[in-house]
Amino acid sequence: MIDPKNHTYHVEILGSEEKFNEMIEAIRAKAVWLSDEEIEEILDEETEKNIGPSFWYSQMY
């Protein structure tokens, strides 16, 4: 399980833990081959580079 409390950067960008959880579900739906560990790595890299989750967020709608 990916805890939004460990990803405050994304929660802040998305506006809420609910939106963060929706984004995680979108990632899982679109990239079923990714493990939670791999998703965590993507989130960490986005945080490190100060980039938003634009690809995953756009896939939600």
Phi, psi and omega per residue, in radians:
M1 nan 2.371 -3.127
I2 -1.691 2.030 -3.046
D3 -1.538 2.112 3.128
P4 -1.076 -0.412 3.120
K5 -1.162 -0.349 3.081
N6 -1.557 -0.030 -3.071
H7 -2.352 0.988 -3.088
T8 -1.086 -0.527 3.094
Y9 -1.002 -0.854 -3.116
H10 -1.240 -0.681 3.109
V11 -1.047 -0.739 3.130
E12 -1.118 -0.778 -3.137
I13 -1.109 -0.765 -3.083
L14 -1.389 -0.383 3.036
G15 1.786 -0.263 3.123
S16 -2.958 2.817 3.057
E17 -1.145 -0.581 3.111
E18 -1.058 -0.800 3.119
K19 -1.143 -0.649 3.081
F20 -1.045 -0.845 3.139
N21 -1.084 -0.636 3.067
E22 -1.106 -0.704 3.126
M23 -1.124 -0.741 3.130
I24 -1.074 -0.722 3.102
E25 -1.133 -0.637 3.088
A26 -1.130 -0.715 3.098
I27 -1.071 -0.847 -3.121
R28 -1.075 -0.632 -3.132
A29 -1.260 -0.658 -3.069
K30 -1.549 -0.435 -3.090
A31 -2.290 1.174 -3.032
V32 -1.073 -0.331 -3.132
W33 -1.361 -0.251 -3.122
L34 -1.404 2.335 3.039
S35 -1.454 2.914 3.075
D36 -1.022 -0.654 3.136
E37 -1.106 -0.704 3.129
E38 -1.206 -0.671 3.079
I39 -1.105 -0.741 3.089
E40 -1.017 -0.731 3.121
E41 -1.080 -0.719 3.105
I42 -1.099 -0.812 3.134
L43 -1.070 -0.747 3.133
D44 -1.107 -0.701 3.127
E45 -1.154 -0.730 3.087
E46 -1.058 -0.736 3.128
T47 -1.108 -0.810 -3.127
E48 -1.033 -0.669 -3.089
K49 -1.605 0.001 -3.117
N50 0.971 0.755 3.065
I51 -1.992 2.632 -3.115
G52 -1.495 2.929 -3.137
P53 -1.487 0.853 -2.982
S54 -1.063 -0.708 -3.125
F55 -1.106 -0.888 -3.085
W56 -1.177 -0.705 -3.118
Y57 -1.123 -0.706 -3.140
S58 -1.172 -0.433 3.139
Q59 -1.303 -0.239 -3.096
M60 -1.338 -0.374 -3.022
Y61 -2.145 nan nan
